[in-house]
Amino acid sequence: MTAASDAPAPDKPKASRLPLILGLVLALVGAAGGFAAVHLGLLGQPHDEPAPAAEEAHLPELAPAAFVVLPPLVVNLSAEGARRFLRFAGQLEVAPEHLDEVTALTPRVVDVLNGYLRALEPQEVEDPAALLKLRAQMLRRVQVVAGGDRVRDLLVMEFVIN
Protein backbone atom coordinates (compact mmCIF):
# COMPACT_ATOMS: atom_id res chain seq x y z
CA MET A 1 0.00 0.00 0.00
CA THR A 2 2.70 2.41 0.81
CA ALA A 3 4.54 1.61 -2.41
CA ALA A 4 1.65 2.84 -4.56
CA SER A 5 1.27 6.06 -2.60
CA ASP A 6 5.04 6.83 -2.73
CA ALA A 7 5.11 6.82 -6.55
CA PRO A 8 5.37 10.33 -8.07
CA ALA A 9 2.28 11.64 -9.86
CA PRO A 10 2.58 11.98 -13.64
CA ASP A 11 3.44 15.55 -14.78
CA LYS A 12 0.59 17.54 -16.22
CA PRO A 13 1.45 19.38 -19.42
CA LYS A 14 1.71 23.14 -18.91
CA ALA A 15 -0.76 25.30 -20.81
CA SER A 16 0.84 27.41 -23.51
CA ARG A 17 0.91 31.13 -22.81
CA LEU A 18 1.59 31.96 -26.43
CA PRO A 19 -2.04 32.97 -27.31
CA LEU A 20 -2.20 35.27 -24.28
CA ILE A 21 1.08 37.00 -25.11
CA LEU A 22 0.18 37.24 -28.80
CA GLY A 23 -3.22 38.82 -27.94
CA LEU A 24 -1.59 41.34 -25.60
CA VAL A 25 0.99 42.35 -28.23
CA LEU A 26 -1.71 42.74 -30.91
CA ALA A 27 -3.83 44.89 -28.56
CA LEU A 28 -0.88 47.19 -27.85
CA VAL A 29 -0.03 47.49 -31.56
CA GLY A 30 -3.70 48.29 -32.35
CA ALA A 31 -3.88 50.92 -29.62
CA ALA A 32 -0.67 52.54 -30.80
CA GLY A 33 -1.89 52.53 -34.41
CA GLY A 34 -5.22 54.10 -33.41
CA PHE A 35 -3.47 56.81 -31.40
CA ALA A 36 -1.11 57.55 -34.29
CA ALA A 37 -3.98 57.71 -36.81
CA VAL A 38 -5.94 60.21 -34.70
CA HIS A 39 -2.87 62.23 -33.78
CA LEU A 40 -1.76 62.53 -37.42
CA GLY A 41 -5.24 63.54 -38.52
CA LEU A 42 -6.02 60.41 -40.52
CA LEU A 43 -9.17 59.89 -38.43
CA GLY A 44 -11.36 62.49 -36.80
CA GLN A 45 -10.64 66.21 -36.87
CA PRO A 46 -7.12 67.27 -37.86
CA HIS A 47 -5.04 69.26 -35.37
CA ASP A 48 -4.73 72.18 -37.80
CA GLU A 49 -8.45 73.02 -37.56
CA PRO A 50 -9.60 73.79 -34.01
CA ALA A 51 -13.13 72.88 -32.99
CA PRO A 52 -15.60 75.76 -33.34
CA ALA A 53 -15.97 77.65 -30.09
CA ALA A 54 -19.34 78.07 -28.45
CA GLU A 55 -19.40 81.81 -29.20
CA GLU A 56 -18.67 81.17 -32.89
CA ALA A 57 -21.61 78.81 -33.34
CA HIS A 58 -24.50 80.71 -34.90
CA LEU A 59 -27.83 79.88 -33.31
CA PRO A 60 -31.04 81.49 -34.49
CA GLU A 61 -32.66 83.99 -32.16
CA LEU A 62 -35.65 82.69 -30.26
CA ALA A 63 -38.80 84.68 -30.58
CA PRO A 64 -40.05 85.99 -27.23
CA ALA A 65 -42.83 83.81 -25.91
CA ALA A 66 -45.31 83.75 -23.09
CA PHE A 67 -47.35 80.79 -21.91
CA VAL A 68 -50.96 80.50 -20.82
CA VAL A 69 -51.55 77.52 -18.55
CA LEU A 70 -54.77 75.66 -19.26
CA PRO A 71 -56.56 73.95 -16.39
CA PRO A 72 -56.41 70.13 -16.53
CA LEU A 73 -59.32 68.44 -18.26
CA VAL A 74 -60.67 65.00 -17.36
CA VAL A 75 -62.91 63.53 -20.05
CA ASN A 76 -64.94 60.32 -20.01
CA LEU A 77 -64.28 58.35 -23.19
CA SER A 78 -67.36 56.52 -24.46
CA ALA A 79 -66.31 52.90 -24.21
CA GLU A 80 -68.65 49.93 -24.31
CA GLY A 81 -68.91 48.47 -20.81
CA ALA A 82 -65.63 49.89 -19.49
CA ARG A 83 -65.20 53.35 -18.02
CA ARG A 84 -62.14 55.03 -19.45
CA PHE A 85 -60.93 58.52 -18.74
CA LEU A 86 -58.59 60.88 -20.57
CA ARG A 87 -56.65 63.43 -18.55
CA PHE A 88 -55.29 66.37 -20.56
CA ALA A 89 -53.23 69.34 -19.44
CA GLY A 90 -51.63 71.86 -21.75
CA GLN A 91 -50.22 75.31 -22.25
CA LEU A 92 -50.63 77.80 -25.05
CA GLU A 93 -47.57 79.53 -26.48
CA VAL A 94 -48.39 83.12 -27.37
CA ALA A 95 -46.53 86.28 -28.26
CA PRO A 96 -46.02 88.44 -25.14
CA GLU A 97 -48.12 91.26 -26.59
CA HIS A 98 -51.13 88.90 -26.87
CA LEU A 99 -50.80 87.34 -23.42
CA ASP A 100 -53.60 89.31 -21.76
CA GLU A 101 -55.98 88.79 -24.67
CA VAL A 102 -55.48 85.02 -24.78
CA THR A 103 -55.62 84.72 -20.99
CA ALA A 104 -59.01 86.44 -21.04
CA LEU A 105 -60.20 83.86 -23.60
CA THR A 106 -59.14 80.85 -21.50
CA PRO A 107 -62.73 79.81 -20.61
CA ARG A 108 -63.65 79.68 -24.32
CA VAL A 109 -60.49 77.73 -25.13
CA VAL A 110 -61.24 75.20 -22.38
CA ASP A 111 -64.82 74.87 -23.66
CA VAL A 112 -63.66 74.14 -27.22
CA LEU A 113 -61.05 71.61 -26.08
CA ASN A 114 -63.52 69.94 -23.72
CA GLY A 115 -66.08 69.54 -26.51
CA TYR A 116 -63.50 68.16 -28.92
CA LEU A 117 -62.02 65.68 -26.45
CA ARG A 118 -65.44 64.41 -25.37
CA ALA A 119 -66.34 63.62 -28.98
CA LEU A 120 -63.33 61.32 -29.40
CA GLU A 121 -63.69 57.57 -29.64
CA PRO A 122 -61.33 55.36 -27.57
CA GLN A 123 -59.71 53.83 -30.68
CA GLU A 124 -58.82 57.33 -31.95
CA VAL A 125 -56.87 58.02 -28.77
CA GLU A 126 -55.14 54.64 -28.47
CA ASP A 127 -53.35 54.89 -31.84
CA PRO A 128 -49.61 55.54 -31.29
CA ALA A 129 -49.61 58.47 -33.74
CA ALA A 130 -52.84 59.90 -32.34
CA LEU A 131 -51.23 62.56 -30.18
CA LEU A 132 -49.78 64.39 -33.20
CA LYS A 133 -53.12 64.42 -34.99
CA LEU A 134 -55.07 65.39 -31.88
CA ARG A 135 -52.62 68.15 -31.05
CA ALA A 136 -52.94 69.63 -34.54
CA GLN A 137 -56.75 69.46 -34.35
CA MET A 138 -56.83 71.10 -30.92
CA LEU A 139 -54.38 73.83 -31.98
CA ARG A 140 -56.52 74.68 -35.00
CA ARG A 141 -59.63 74.97 -32.83
CA VAL A 142 -57.81 77.16 -30.29
CA GLN A 143 -56.54 79.42 -33.06
CA VAL A 144 -60.08 79.84 -34.38
CA VAL A 145 -61.33 80.81 -30.90
CA ALA A 146 -58.41 83.14 -30.14
CA GLY A 147 -58.52 84.72 -33.57
CA GLY A 148 -55.71 85.26 -36.03
CA ASP A 149 -52.21 84.22 -35.11
CA ARG A 150 -52.37 85.02 -31.40
CA VAL A 151 -51.66 81.41 -30.41
CA ARG A 152 -48.43 80.00 -31.85
CA ASP A 153 -48.51 76.49 -30.43
CA LEU A 154 -50.27 74.11 -28.09
CA LEU A 155 -47.94 72.33 -25.72
CA VAL A 156 -49.24 69.03 -24.35
CA MET A 157 -48.09 68.69 -20.76
CA GLU A 158 -50.16 65.65 -19.81
CA PHE A 159 -52.09 63.14 -21.93
CA VAL A 160 -53.03 60.09 -19.88
CA ILE A 161 -55.66 57.44 -20.57
CA ASN A 162 -56.97 55.46 -17.61
GILIN-V649956 format. One record per residue. N is the residue number from 1. RES is the residue in one small letter. OMEGA is omega as a letter, one per 20 degrees, with the letter a starting at -180 (999 if undefined). BURIAL is I if it has 9 or more other ideal C-beta (glycine too) atoms within 8 Angstrom, else O. Layout:
N RES OMEGA BURIAL
N RES OMEGA BURIAL
//
This chain:
1 m a O
2 t a O
3 a a O
4 a a O
5 s r O
6 d a O
7 a r O
8 p r O
9 a r O
10 p a O
11 d r O
12 k r O
13 p a O
14 k r O
15 a a O
16 s r O
17 r a O
18 l r O
19 p r O
20 l a O
21 i r O
22 l r O
23 g r O
24 l r O
25 v r O
26 l r O
27 a r O
28 l r O
29 v r O
30 g r O
31 a r O
32 a r O
33 g r O
34 g r I
35 f a O
36 a a O
37 a r I
38 v a I
39 h a O
40 l r O
41 g r I
42 l r O
43 l r O
44 g a O
45 q r O
46 p a O
47 h a O
48 d a O
49 e r O
50 p r O
51 a r O
52 p a O
53 a a O
54 a a O
55 e r O
56 e a O
57 a a O
58 h r O
59 l r O
60 p r O
61 e r O
62 l r O
63 a r O
64 p a O
65 a r I
66 a a I
67 f r I
68 v a I
69 v r O
70 l r I
71 p r O
72 p r O
73 l r I
74 v a O
75 v r I
76 n r O
77 l a I
78 s r O
79 a a O
80 e r O
81 g a O
82 a r O
83 r r O
84 r a I
85 f r I
86 l r I
87 r a I
88 f r I
89 a a I
90 g r I
91 q r I
92 l r I
93 e a I
94 v r I
95 a a I
96 p a O
97 e r O
98 h a I
99 l a I
100 d a O
101 e a I
102 v r I
103 t r O
104 a a O
105 l a I
106 t r I
107 p r O
108 r r O
109 v r I
110 v r I
111 d a O
112 v r I
113 l r I
114 n r I
115 g r O
116 y a I
117 l r I
118 r a O
119 a a O
120 l r I
121 e a O
122 p a I
123 q r O
124 e a I
125 v a I
126 e r O
127 d a O
128 p a O
129 a a O
130 a a I
131 l r O
132 l a O
133 k a O
134 l r I
135 r r I
136 a r O
137 q a I
138 m r I
139 l r I
140 r r O
141 r r I
142 v r I
143 q r I
144 v a O
145 v a I
146 a r I
147 g r O
148 g a O
149 d a O
150 r a I
151 v a I
152 r a O
153 d r O
154 l r I
155 l r I
156 v a I
157 m a O
158 e r I
159 f a O
160 v r O
161 i r I
162 n 999 O
//
